[in-house]
Amino acid sequence: MRLQEQHEMIDQWYVDACKTWNQAFHGATSRHAEKTFLVHGDRSLTYAEFAAEVTKFANGLLTLGVAKGDVVAIWMTNRIEWVIAQFAIYRTGAILLPLYSYYRKSELDYALEQAGISTLIVADQFLGKIDALGVLLEVLPELRTAKKGVFSSKRFPALRNLIVHDPVENLPGRHRFQDVISIGNVSDRALLLRESSVSPFDVMNIMYTSGTTGFPKGGMSMHVTNLATTTIWSEIAGLSSDDVILCHVPLFTNFGGLYAAPLGLINGSKVIITEQFDAAESLRLIEKERVTYIPGTPSMFRMLLDHPDLKARDVSSIRGGHVAGAPLTETTMREIIDVLGAHDIMQAWGLSECGGLSTISTREHSTEKRLKSVGRPIKSARIKVVDKDTGEAVPTGEMGEIWLGDVYPGSCVGKGYFRMPDKTTNTITTDGWFRTGDLGYFDDEGFLYISGRVDDMFTVGGFNVYPAEIENKLEALPSVLEAHIVPLPDRRLGHVPVAWIALSDAATISDVDIVQFIKHNMASQKIPRHVFFYKPGDLPMTPAGKVKKKDLAVRTKVLIDAREGSDQPNQVT
């Protein structure tokens, strides 16, 4: 078959996506050269200025000996230099590993060893108060004695370079970020040759799972996978160079590092960066910068909606955005549309290991579908719901484990887990399906509903209980903003459910009312034995905005053990 005929048989979206982020970078920075790309505080860069900074930093990385396939980690909070480093790493053919800013000694130890990091790009402080340098010196005491520009570690032999932005202390073994920009002595041809060696099917990112249980796994993302999802997303969202995107989500997550700054780049949009999420600051920037598009988790949107500054701010520029990362209540979704005016808001579901998203719901779908489902599969993803033990597809409407597959090579499923062949084999089937561990079901119209996690399920007296089922029922109450169900060990039944509830300001519902509601609407094994009330944002969360259910279960047991035999109320302050 001739190449032209093969091309005609392949969907155009895949042809467009089958490239590297380097090609996307050159196209965008050329088309929108004079337009503002990034804004952070008083600083801004046009697309042309951004391209120049990335080129210089990439040359500096090559001069330092960064090789294709090396793992280069960024350990900083949001700033323009984060995005410069990100695209410079891609241009060298290295693999980016974003590290969460909350990492401490044990997490940094783990990442340096597990990923074999060759170059670490850091800041000495986060948010002006978190002592990242102190943690770094705990892990790498050799920094105190290293000679100028030379670093080596017996514990971490792969680590050759440390690059620091805004150093608190000048340590000779590290390179300053600005110095790396100026030291590049390789030719433009050398950088071009390196870029040309990068394939759409090369790994571009290692995205660590948030580590809510056990050690993090590094999901390997390919250029083609991420470009497929962002290209499709851009088309559905109607993004263009007229949009202004607010990046108040962490760049070290798939949310910020793919669906904020890079999403803005491929659309020629302006991207406003904040170092951390602060509802008051986000509302101020929405008004000042005339933000049109907001990404965020349900908790972030909830905090925007509940903030007292909302009524005083002009948020009329908002037209859309996307919400993902955790289950979304109907109340919050309605208020995002009606109060914030984000009529084009899209809810998404997916995994960072598989391009970040696989389903979406849009304004084209009915209100009921938008509020209750996570939408339909996007055209890059195949999705099936199966019996988790047999792998056989279950009937429509029946709950099972959700599996993801490619429409075209690399269009959805990543390469598995970095340096974890056993976990990769256990997750990706021999015929290419990715076991997500999420539970859900399809309705008759092809909309997907998420029912929780396989590992969230617990048994009560021998009966399987899925927390999301109870949470969805509770969140149907007008007074309930959020609900989370965790198991509590019980000598007789094995486990019993405990509810954590966030109420609306005007709510008068009590813990007894909560229990009675479930008692009248669900089977006895699903009735919460204890109820705690909290304010949104007060529970243990991952940086991606997901509640750490395992940590919450531990907290629950401690609280209940402490009040055994007492008359303490369930209200948590």
Secondary structure as GFF3:
##gff-version 3
##sequence-region A 1 573
A	DSSP	alpha_helix	3	9	.	.	.	ID=ss1
A	DSSP	alpha_helix	12	17	.	.	.	ID=ss2
A	DSSP	alpha_helix	21	31	.	.	.	ID=ss3
A	DSSP	beta_strand	36	40	.	.	.	ID=ss4
A	DSSP	beta_strand	43	46	.	.	.	ID=ss5
A	DSSP	alpha_helix	47	63	.	.	.	ID=ss6
A	DSSP	beta_strand	71	75	.	.	.	ID=ss7
A	DSSP	alpha_helix	80	91	.	.	.	ID=ss8
A	DSSP	beta_strand	95	98	.	.	.	ID=ss9
A	DSSP	alpha_helix	105	115	.	.	.	ID=ss10
A	DSSP	beta_strand	119	123	.	.	.	ID=ss11
A	DSSP	beta_strand	125	126	.	.	.	ID=ss12
A	DSSP	beta_strand	130	131	.	.	.	ID=ss13
A	DSSP	alpha_helix	132	139	.	.	.	ID=ss14
A	DSSP	three_ten_helix	141	144	.	.	.	ID=ss15
A	DSSP	beta_strand	161	165	.	.	.	ID=ss16
A	DSSP	beta_strand	175	176	.	.	.	ID=ss17
A	DSSP	alpha_helix	177	183	.	.	.	ID=ss18
A	DSSP	alpha_helix	188	196	.	.	.	ID=ss19
A	DSSP	beta_strand	203	208	.	.	.	ID=ss20
A	DSSP	beta_strand	218	222	.	.	.	ID=ss21
A	DSSP	alpha_helix	223	237	.	.	.	ID=ss22
A	DSSP	beta_strand	244	247	.	.	.	ID=ss23
A	DSSP	alpha_helix	254	259	.	.	.	ID=ss24
A	DSSP	alpha_helix	261	267	.	.	.	ID=ss25
A	DSSP	beta_strand	270	273	.	.	.	ID=ss26
A	DSSP	alpha_helix	279	289	.	.	.	ID=ss27
A	DSSP	beta_strand	293	296	.	.	.	ID=ss28
A	DSSP	alpha_helix	298	306	.	.	.	ID=ss29
A	DSSP	three_ten_helix	308	312	.	.	.	ID=ss30
A	DSSP	beta_strand	320	323	.	.	.	ID=ss31
A	DSSP	alpha_helix	330	338	.	.	.	ID=ss32
A	DSSP	beta_strand	344	349	.	.	.	ID=ss33
A	DSSP	three_ten_helix	352	354	.	.	.	ID=ss34
A	DSSP	beta_strand	359	361	.	.	.	ID=ss35
A	DSSP	alpha_helix	367	372	.	.	.	ID=ss36
A	DSSP	beta_strand	376	377	.	.	.	ID=ss37
A	DSSP	beta_strand	381	386	.	.	.	ID=ss38
A	DSSP	beta_strand	400	406	.	.	.	ID=ss39
A	DSSP	alpha_helix	421	427	.	.	.	ID=ss40
A	DSSP	beta_strand	434	442	.	.	.	ID=ss41
A	DSSP	beta_strand	448	453	.	.	.	ID=ss42
A	DSSP	three_ten_helix	454	456	.	.	.	ID=ss43
A	DSSP	beta_strand	458	460	.	.	.	ID=ss44
A	DSSP	beta_strand	463	465	.	.	.	ID=ss45
A	DSSP	alpha_helix	467	474	.	.	.	ID=ss46
A	DSSP	beta_strand	480	490	.	.	.	ID=ss47
A	DSSP	beta_strand	494	503	.	.	.	ID=ss48
A	DSSP	alpha_helix	511	521	.	.	.	ID=ss49
A	DSSP	three_ten_helix	524	526	.	.	.	ID=ss50
A	DSSP	beta_strand	530	533	.	.	.	ID=ss51
A	DSSP	alpha_helix	549	563	.	.	.	ID=ss52
###
